[in-house]
Amino acid sequence: MKRFQDRVVIVTGSSSGIGEATARRFGDEGAAVVVNSSTSVDAGRAVAASLDRSIYVQADVSDPAGAETLVARAVDEFGRLDVLVNNAGVTQVIPHADFDAVTDDLFRRIFEVNVLAPFRLFKLALPHLRGSPDGNVVNVSSIAGVRPTGSSIPYATSKAALNHLTALLANAAGPDVRVNAVAPGLIRTPWTAEWEPLHRAMGSRAPLGRSGEADEIAAVITDLAASTYLTGQVLSVDGGLGLR
């Protein structure tokens, strides 16, 4: 039997990249998948249309009404919710030493999407996840939340906050609901398509000698969702980059 047969999964930010690969993984393993994006509507609809049991919901998860709509549509359509994958995120590339380029508004916007939205969705999903035989949440973080690196200081700080939020929620929501996170390293996605010098550098920097692929992160996300005795963990998936 497929691991997620008859389960219902929301994957935020799933019109491309890691989110799309994750939606496809869950679909391949039997889940009904709610595909989501705030923009890229045509791409999101195409992903949902390509899966056996799926709907697409356009919603900005950093907006309270959008978050409510997303969870409500999932439950109205499929009658339950078993897994929430908080993948939607935002960043802006700013050299860490360029402090003047970081505005208060930018900091707030990144935290709204990367930290507050996952918390808000967790609260909205919680009553439904508690009704599942193994309700759980997987947050998509970054090694920028573990090491002093990343596309900008606000982004890295937001991912560090998401990592700690993961542990706090896991501690408070157990035993009914598990909460874990994956912290990818450099992954080839539309986000990083213009970062070719960094991708090439992974050949010498990472023990595995390359950047990761979106489906490799998706595989870890589905494994975390299926690991019934694992909670409160942030799993770095970076090709061993953290060893150097």
N, C-alpha and C positions, 0 to 999 in steps of 0.2 A: 504494500500500500504506500502511496506517496505520503511524504512527511506532513504536508499541509492540506491533505484532502479534506474538503468541507470546512476549511478555515477561511476567515476573511481578514485581509491585510490592507492597511492603508500605507502607501509609500508617498511621502511628500516630495515635491521636486523631482518627479519621475518622468519628465518628458525627454530626458537625455542623460547621458553620463552614468554615474553610479546609480542614480535613482531608477533610470530606465532598465539597467542591467538587473537591478534588484527586483523590480516588478516582474521582469521576465523569468527570473529564477523562481520566485514564489509561484508564478503561473504554471511553470513547468512541473512544480511539485504539488499541484492540485489545488492551490488556493484561488479564491475569488479575490481579485486585486482592484483596489481603488487607486487609479492613477491621478496624479495631481500636478498642477503647475499654476503659477500666477500669470505667466505670459506663455509664449510658445504654445498657444492653444491647439493649432493644427497638429503639431508634433505630439502633444499629449493625447489627442484624440486618436492619432494613428497608432500609438503604442497600445492604448486600450482596445482598439479594434482588432489588433493582431493577437490578442490573448483570448483564451476560451471563455472565461467568465470575468468580465472587467467592465468598469465604468470609468469615465473621465469626469473629474470635477475641477473646474477652474476656481481657484480660491487663493487669495493672499493669506498665508497662515499667520502672518504677523498682525493681521487685522482680526479683532475678536469675532466679528460677524463671519468672516471668511472661515475661521477655524471651526466655528459652530456649524456652519453649512457643510463643511467637509465631513465631520463626524456624523452629522445627522443624515446626510445622503448615503453614507456607507451602511448605516444601520437600517434606514428605510428600504434600501435596495436589497440587502442580503440578510437582514434580520439579526445580525450579530456583529461582533468585532473581536478578533483574537490577537492580532499583532498590529502595533503601530511602529512604523519606521520613520523617525524624524530625520529626513535627509536634506530637506530644503535649507539652503544657506546662502549667504551673500558675503562678498568681500570687496575690497578695493586695494589694488597694488600700490603700496607706499613704502619706500625705503624706511627701515626702522629708525634711522637717525634723522629723518625729516619730520621733526616734531610739529613744525608749523603747518604741515599739510593735513594733520589730523584735527578735524573740527569736532566740536561737541555734537553737532547734528549727525556727523558720520558715525561717531562712536555709538550714539543712541540707536541709529538705524541698524547697525550690525548686531547690536545686542538684542534689539527687537526681534530680528529674524532668527538669530543663531542661539539665543538663550530663552527669551521670554516666550517665543512661539512654541518651542518644544514643551515648556512647562505648561502652557495653556492647553495644548493638545492633550498632554498627559492627563490633566484634570478632567477634560471633556470626555476622554476615552475611558477613564478609570472605571466608572460604573459598569460599562460593557465588558471591559477586560476582566473584571472580577467575576463576571458570569461565564467566562470561558474556562475550560478545563486546564488551560495553560496560557492565560493572558500574559503578554509581555511586550516590552518596548525595547527597541534598538535605536540608539542615538548615533548619528554619524558625526563624529568629531574630526580630529586631525592631529597629526604628530606636532603641529604648531601649538597645540594645547598641552603638550608634554615637554617640549624642548623650546628654547628661545629662538624660534625660527618662524617662518610663515610669510604670507603675502603682505601683512601689515600688523602693527601692534594691536589695533582694535580687533582684528580677526583672531589673532593668536590668543588674546585675552578672553575673547568670547568662547573659544573652544576649551580653554582651561576651565572656565566657568561651567561649560556644559559637562565636562568630565566630572567635576565635583557634584553638579546637580544629579548626574547619573547615580553616583554613590548614595547621595542623600535620599533620592526617590526610592532606590532599591531597598534601603534600610527601613524606610517608612511604609512602603507598600507591601512588603512581604508579610505573610507567606503567599498572599493571593496573587500578586503580580510581580514578575521579574523585570528588572531594568538593567540593560547592559549597553555598552557603546563600542564602536569600532573607530580606531584612530588611524586613517590611511596616511601613508606617505605620499610621495609624488605619483599621481595616477594620470594616465592619458585619458583626458576627457575634453569636451568642448571648452571647458574653463581654462585648461592648460595648453590648448593647441598652439598658442603663440609663445610658449615657454621652451622652445626646442633646445636652447643652450643648457637649460637645467636638466632636460631629459637626457641629453648626451652626457652630462656630467655624472649622472647616476651610474654610468658604465664603470667609473672608477671609485665612486664614493660608496656605493652600496655593495655589500657582500654578494648579493644576487645579480649585480651588474646591469640593472635596468630599472626603468620605471614600471609601475604596476599597471594592470589593465582593469577597467571598470568591473568586468565579470569576476575578477579575482576578489574584489572587495564584496561584491554581491554574494559570492559563495560563503564568505565569512559571516555576513549579516544573516543569511538563512541558517547557518550553523548555530549562531548565537540564539536565534529565535527558537531553535529546536532543542537547545541544551537545557533540560529541565532542572538541573541542579546547579545552575550558574546564574549568579546575579551580582550586581554592583561592580562589574569588571569593565575596564577600558582596555581593549585589546589593540595594541599597535600592529599594524600590517604595513610594513615599510621596506620590505626587501632586506631587512637587517641593518638599515641605515643608522638606527639608534645604537648599534654596536660600535660605531666609529665616530 
